[in-house]
Amino acid sequence: REMQSCTVDFETLVLEGKASVENCNELIRAQALQGRMSDAMKTHDTMKLHGFEPDAETFVSLLLGAVQQGGPESAELARKLFLKMREQLISATPKVYASLIQAHVRARDTPSGFSLLRKMEDERIQPDVVVHTILINGLVAEGRLEQAWEQFHSVRTWKLIQPDEVLFTVMIKACAQAGEAERALNLLDDLRISGLYPTDITYGELIHAMSTTRDHALKAFDFYRQMQAEDLPVSGFIFENLLRACAELGDAKKARSMIQEMHELGVGLGPVMYCHLVKLFATAMRRPHTSANEKVQHLRNAWNVVAEARRVWANELDWTSMLNEVLGVY
């Protein structure tokens, strides 16, 4: 914890008698993750100068800083760090390659990530589930869902690597993007049969998947209550998808309940949430046996939501999406 606070530098470690390769690595990691790459590189050079030889974990810490940067520059920096590690005759480990691949994936250069995977295998370094998860997540983020499923099945069937909670969560996210709620539920069963347990992020993606179809929207609230029962943290992402589920159902009462819970937890309404609320009234307009008076009220409520969204998020709101939802009300 002290290292992660980044209140020390190499000189302080020496003066306090805490200088070691392990502590230097933690200091470098903290500096890198805070975006202080120049300080992290300085710590690397200084530890080497004072006889603390950098190891693979040192470069994992530096590579994580490159990952943190994102964009094309992160991949370029990661490659330079990898070459610097090679110059020091330090052998690459699966963690080093995982960080290097992640830097390329963050830069939206997934093909180079797969090239590095092949390089790992050529060097007889066995890629673990973390490496495969990073690559599959990159495919999902790019919307290449069919390739993601191919890689997932290949990992399980041919490479005999058992997915962990994170990889299952990535595939549930793929289901959510494709609106495949039933497939997401099958993955949840698969996860549990494997002796694993959903995390808060897993539940978030499950709620997202359920919220994409009216037939499964109510299930999103079951998962939310399960999260509460397990005392898991609830993020704005969770509420955003719960409101999406309300929109699919056209259930204003449930939406009010969710907004009240958000208020109690200090979670504000984001721009996308306002679009979901307008869609809610559009769905409610099409419900059977809706009276003329109720339709007038739904219309007024939709415009009230638009007015509030304009007041709070005028510059950040996607007005094309908002106006499309307004048209749906009519």
N, C-alpha and C positions, 0 to 999 in steps of 0.2 A: 504493500500500500504506500509505503514511504517513497519507493522508487516511482510509482505511478503518479504521485503528486507533483513530481518534477520540481521540487524546491531545492534540489541539490545539483551539484555538478561534479566532475571527476575529482577536482581538488578537495571538495568537501568529503567525498568518499575516502580519500587518502587520509585526511586529517582525523576523520572519525574511526579510522581503522577498519573500514568496511569495503575497501577496494578489493574486488575479485572479478573474475571474468563474468560470473553469473550476475552480480550486481551491476556491472557495466552494461551488460546486455539489457537488463531491465531499464536502466537509465536511458539507453539508446532507444529502446522501444517507446518509452514515455515521450521522449523528445520528438521522435518520428511521428507518433500518432497525433501529437499536437501541432504538426505541420512545421516543426523546427528542424528541418532536414540538415541545414548547415551545422546546427549544434550537434545533431546526432553524428554527422560525419566527423566533426571535430573530436567528439568523445571517442569514436572509433580510432582515429589517428593517435590520440593521446594515450589511450590504454595500450596500444601497440608499442608506442614509444617507451612506456614505463614497464614493459615486460609482461603485460597481460595479453597473451596472444588471442586475437579474435578467433571464434569458431563458427560453425554453421549457424548456431542460434543467434550470433551477432548479426549475421546477414539476414536471417529471418526477420529480426527486429527492424533492420534498415529497409528491407523489402516491404514490410507492412506500411512503412511511411510512404513508399512509392504508391502502394495500393490506395492509401488514403487520399492522395492527390487527385486520382481519377483523370480521365482524358488521355489523349495520345502521349502526353509528356510522361505519364506514369509508366507506360510500357517501356518507353525509351530509357528512363531512369532505372527501371528494374533490370533491363538488359545490361546497363553499365555496371550496376552493382554485382550482377551475376558474374560478369567478366572479371571484376575486381576480386571477387571471391576465388575464382579460378587461378588468378595470378598469385594468390597467396597459398595455392596448393591445398585448399580446403575442399573436401569432398562434398558434393551435393547430397542432400537428404530429401525424403519425401516432403518434409515441411518447407524446405527451400524451394522445391519445384512448385509446391502448392501456392506459395506466395508469389512466385514468378508468374505462374499461370493466371492467378487472380488479378494481377496487375494488367495483364493483357485483356482479360475478360472485362474488367472495369473500363478499359479503353475501347470496348466494343470491337475487339480484335480476337474473337473466339477462334477463328481458323488458326492463328498463331498459337493459341492455347493448345489446340489439338496437336500441332506440330511439336510442341514441347512435351506433350504426353508421349508421343512416339519416341522422342529423344530420351525420355526417362526409361522407356522400355528397352531401347537400344543399349542403354548403360546398365541394364539389368537392375534398375531400381523399381521395385514394385509399386505402382500407383495405388494409393489406398482410397477408401470411400470419400475422404475429404477432397482429393483431387478430382475424382469423377463428379462429385456434387458441385464443385465450382464450375466445371465445364457445362454440366447439364443446366445449372441455373443460368449460365450465360445464354444458352440456347432458348430457354424459357423467356428470359428478359428481352430477347430479340424477336420473340414471337415465332420461333422455329420449333413449334410444338411437336410435330411429327418426328423430327430428328431427335428431340429430347427423349421421346418415348422409345425410339430405337436404341439410343444410348443406355437408357435405364434398363431395358430388357437385356441388352448385351452384357451389361455389368453383372446382372443377377445370373444370367443363364450360362454365359461363356467364361466370364472372369471369376465367377463364384464369389462375388463380393456381396455381403449382406448389407442392404441399405440400413442406415440409421435414421433417427428421428428427423434430422435435417434434410436428408435426401427424400424421405417420404413427404415432408412438408413442401419441398420444391415441386414434387410431382402433383401434389394437391393444388398448388398454385397454378400449375399448368391446366388442371381441370377447371379451376375458377376462370381462367382466361378464356377457355373454350366453352364455358357454360355447361360443363359436364358434371352436374351435381352427383348423379348416381355413381359415376366412376370415382369421384372423390370419396364417397362413403365406402366403396369397395377398398380403396387404399387405406382408409382408416381401419377397416377390419384387418387388412393385411398387416398394418403396423402393430396392432394389438396382438395378433397371432404370433408375431415375431418377438413378443415379450417386451415391447417398447410402449412408451406412454406419450400422449400428445403434449407438446409444450404450448405456451401461450401463443407463439407464432403459428403453430399447427392449427390451433383453434381459430386463429384469425383467418387463415386461408380457408378453413372449412366453412366458416361463416360467410366468407366471400363467395365460395362456390355455391352454397345454399341460396344465397341472396340473388343469384342470377336467374332463377326460375320460380315461377309462382307455385309450382307443385311442391317445391322443397323449401320455400321461404320460411315457413314456420319452424323448420328444423334449425334455422340459424339461431333462434331464440333459445332452443334447447341447449345448444352448444354454449351460448352466452351464460346461461344459468349454471352449466357445468363448470365453466371458468370461475364463476363466483364461488361455487361450492369448493373448488380446489384452491381458492384464494390466489388466483393468477392475476397478474397485472393486465389492465384493460386500457388499450390505446385509442387514439382518435380513429385509427384505421378500423378497429372493431366497430365503433359506433357508426362510422361512415357506411359500412356494409349492413349493419342492422337497419339503418334508415333506408338503404337500398331495398332490403327485404320488405320493409313497411310499404315502400313504393310499389313493389310487385303485388302486394296484397291490397293496396289501397286502404290501408288501415290507419286512419288519422289518430285514433285513440292510442294505439300502440306507439306511434311516432311521438306523441306528446309524452308518453311515459319514458321513452328513451331519452328525449331531450331533457326531461326533468332529472334523470339519472346522470346525464352528462353535466348538467349544471351543478349537481351535488359533488361531482368528482372534479370540477374545475376544467372540463373539456369544452372548448368552444365549437361552434358550428363553422365548418370550413366551406369554401366555395362549392365543392362538389356536393356537399350535404344539402345545400339550398336547392340544387338541381334535382336531387332525389325527392325533396319535399314537394316541389312543383309536380314532378311525375306522379307522386302519390295522389294528388288531387285529380290528375288526368285519369289514373286508374279508377279512382272512386267514381268518377263521372260515368264510367262504363259498367259499373256494377248493376246487376239486375235489381229492379224495383226501386231505383233511385228516383225520388220525386223531383219535380221542377224546382221546388224551393231549395232542396238539398243541392241541386246542380248549381243554382245561383250562388249558394254559400261556398261551394267548392271553388267556383270561379273567383269569388272575392278573396278567399283564402290564398289561392295561387298567386294573385296579384299582390297581396300583402307580403308573401314570401319574396317575390321579385323585388319589391320596394325595399325590404330589409336587406336583401342580398346586395342591392345597389348601394345602400348606405354604408354597409360594412366592408364589402369586397369589390367595390366598383372597378378597381384596376386589375385585380387578380382573377376576376370571374371570367369563365369561358362563356361569353355571351351567345355564341353560336349554339352551344349545347343548351343554354338556358332558354333561348327563344324557341328551339325545337321542342323543349318540354312544354312551353307555354302553348304552342300550337296544338300539342296533344290534348290539352285541356279542352280546346274547342272541338 
